[in-house]
Amino acid sequence: MTLKKLTEAKNCNNKIIKAKIISAEGSVPRNQGTFMLISQNHIYGSIGGGQLEYSVIEISKKNLLNDKFNKEIVNIPLGPSIGQCCGGYVRVSIEKFKNGLNSLKNEKSKNINFQELYIFGAGHIGQELSSRLIDLDFKINLVDSRIDFLNLQQKDNVNKILANSPWLLIKNLPKNSFFIILTHSHDYDFKIINEILKIQNFKFLGLIGSKTKFNRFKNRLLKIGHKENLISKIECPVGLKNISSKKPAEIAISIIGRLLEYRSQIENYKNHDKDILKKINE
């Protein structure tokens, strides 16, 4: 069997099994709502790998051959009985569909939740960053004023935006977007940052550069009326703190690491708030 991306399952015209985690407790590889698809020859996506996934695939392969099979729920403790030591417990719904498109029909809005990410600058780092972010649940937008640099990016999953004055785009972009600023010009960087701070409605704002660059930008931004608490939300230099490489690929990976870290922190805060509200309402 070969591994494929989850979104590729829409092209499968044969019977297919959807294996979906409907309940998860304790230490588990993936959260409730995560699903994978299994056809006779392909596996689409993942529910966490290891013995859990292996067991689910074996059950699914047998059920693909059973004409009478429709759906079942399997309970899997993640302990010594299956060769794992996570200590958690999952319930997995295993359901057969006539093709891949049908299996995805009710899952698109729930599981494929792309977040808008705007990368300003299609230079070396912008190319590496936009390419490596594919399949990480971001809608990737690459913005530059130089058509030749934009055309270096050939990935279908990257939306390329040509703008002679990229800062003029900001007011029309979706609220709560992620922004990474790494253009070829400090003047462009500043103008873009200025416009983003004006809207005061963004999820993440990262700027390439040094602490010296940030301090210079900060002084200028304060002089034109921006509040210090808002300016402090700019992450510059952007990326994981303990990675200081100057290689474009490594800088891109550092930035991606920080984006994923930040997104996980936001999700943890949300879950924490939900737990508090649940206790209040009990």
N, C-alpha and C positions, 0 to 999 in steps of 0.2 A: 504494500500500500504506500502511496506517496502523500506527502504533506502539502497542503495548499492553504491559501488565505481564506478566512471565513467568507469574505465577500465574493469569492470565486464560485461558491456553491450555487449561486443563481444560474450558472450555466450547466448544472447537472440535471439531466433529463431522466435519470433512473431513480429507483426507490432509494430513499435515504433516511437515516435515523438521526433524530435530534436528541442529544443527551444534555439535559439542562439541570443545573444545581438549583433545586427549589427550596432547600433548607441547608444552612451551614452553621455549625456550632463549634466553638473552641478554635484551635489552631488548624486552619485549612488552607490549601494552596490557592484557591480562588473563591470569590464571594458569591453569595446567592444571586441568581439571575444569569450567571455566566453559562454559556452553552458552546457545544461543539457539534459538528455534523459528521456522520460516518456513512460513506457509500461503499459499494463493493470493492472499489479500487482506490478510493481517496479518503483522507482525513482532513477536515476543514476546521481550523481553529484549535483551541485547547481548553481543557478545564483544569489544567495544572500539572499535567505530566505525572510521572511516577507510576506506582502500582495502582493508584486510584484510576487514572486515565486508562491504563492497560486493561484493567478489569472491565471498565465500561465499554471499551472498544470490543473486547471479546464477546460480551453480552450482546452488543449491538450487531456484530457480524452474524451471530447465530439467528437473531431475530429478523435480519434482512432476508434470510432464507426460509423463514416461516410465514407462509401465505396467510395464516390465521392471526398472526400477531398484529396488534394495533398499538397498545401502550401499556407500560407498567412503571411502577415506582420501586427503585432499589435503595436499600439503606446500607450505607458503607461506613463502618467505623475505621478511622485512619490509625490503626494500631498494628500490633504484631501479626494479626490474622491475615493481613494482606502485605506484610513486609514494609510497613511504614511506621514512623514514630512521631508523627505530628501530634497525635492525641486528640484530634478533632473528630467530627462526625458530620457526614453529609447525606442528604437524600437527593437522589438523581431521578428525574423523569426521563424515561426512554420511550420515544414516540416515533412511529413510522409515518413518512410522507411519500407521496407519489413522485415528487421531484424537489430539487433544491429551492426553487422559487417559492413553492408553497411552504417549505420549512422556515423560510425567512420572513414570510408575510407579516406576522405579528410581532416580530422582534426588532425591526429596524429602529423604531422610535425609542425602544427601551434599552437596547444594548449598544447601538452604534450612535453615540452621542458626541459628535465632533465639536471641539471647541475652536473658535476662531483665533488663529495665530497670524500676525502680520510681521514679516521679516523685512525690514527696510535696509536694502543693500544686497546686491547680487554678486558681490565679489567672491574671493576665495572662501571666506568663512560662510557667507550667505549661501553659496552653492553646497558646501558640505552640510550645513545646518538643515537646509530645506530637504536635501536628499535623505538624510539620516532620520528625519522626523516622521517619515512615512510609516503608517501602521501604528502610530502612537496616539490615535484618537484626537488628532488636531486637524482642522481644515487649514491647510498651509497656503498662505498667500505671500508671494515673493514680489517685492516692490522695488523698482529702480527707475532712474531717469535715462539709463543707457540701454538701448535695445540690444546691442551686441552682447552685453553681459547677461541680460535676461534670457537670451536665446541659448546660452550655454546650458541652461537647465532644461533637460528633455523629459523629465518624469511627468507622466500623465496626471499624477496625484497633486501636482503643484500648480496652483493658479498664479499665473504671471501677470503682473500689473505694471504697465508702462505709464509713468507720470513725470512730466518735466519738472513739476513742483510738488513733490510727494507729500509735503506737509499740508497741502490743500485738501488732501483726501480725508484727513482725520475726522472732521466733523460729520462726515457721511458714513463712517464705518460703524459696525454693530457695537452696541454697548457691551461692557464686560469682556472685551477681547484681550488677548495676550499680545504684547508688543516687544519685539527685539529690534534695537536700533544699532546698525553697524554699517552706515553708508561710507562712501569714499571721501566725505567732506564733513569737517567739524561744524561748518555753518549749517549744512543740511541736518545734521544730528540735532543741533540746538533748536532749529525751527520746528522739527518734528516733535521733539520733547515738549516744547512750549505749547504746541497745539494739543497734545495729549493731556497735559496738565490742565488746559482750559476746559476740556470736557468733564474732567473730574469723575470719569466713570470707566475705569479700566480694571482688569483683573491682575495683570502683571506687566511691569515696565522695566525692561533690561537694556542697559546701554553699554556698548563695548568701549573699553578705554581704561585709563588709570584713575587712581584716587585724585591725582592732580587735576585731571580733566573734569572729574565730577565736582571738585571744589570750585573750579572756574565757572562751570555751568551753574552751580548752586548760587554763587554770588550774583551772576547775571539774572537768574530767575527771581531771586529775592528783590532785586532792584526794579523789576518790571511788575512786581505785585503778587507773585505766587507765595503761598503760605509754606512755611518751613516743614510743617507736618506732612504736606502733600509732596514736597520735593524729596523728603526722606524715603518715600516709597520707590524712588528710582534705585535700581540695583546696578551699581557701577563700581568696579568692574563686574559684569554679569557672569555667572557661572558658579560652579562649586568652589568654595573658598580654598581648599587645599590643592587645587590644580592650577598651576601657573605656567603651563606650556604656551609657547608662541606658535605652535604648528596649527594650521587651520582646522584639520580634522580633530585634533585633541581639544581645541577651543570649542568646536561645535559639540563634541561629546560632553564637555563640561557644562555647556549651556543647557543641553538636553537633560543632563542629570539634575540641574537646578530646577528646570521646569517641572520635571516629574516629582521632585522633592516638594516643590511648592504646591503642586496639585494634590499630592497626598496629604499635606498639612491641612489644606482646605477641606478635604473630604473627612479627615479626622475631627476637625472642628464641627462640621455639620453633624456627624454621627454623635459627637459628644452632646451637642445641643438637643438632638432628638432624644437621647437617653435622659437628659434633665427634664425635658417636657413630659416624657413618659412617666417619670417618677412623680412629677407634680400632679399629673392627671390620675394616678392610681388611687 
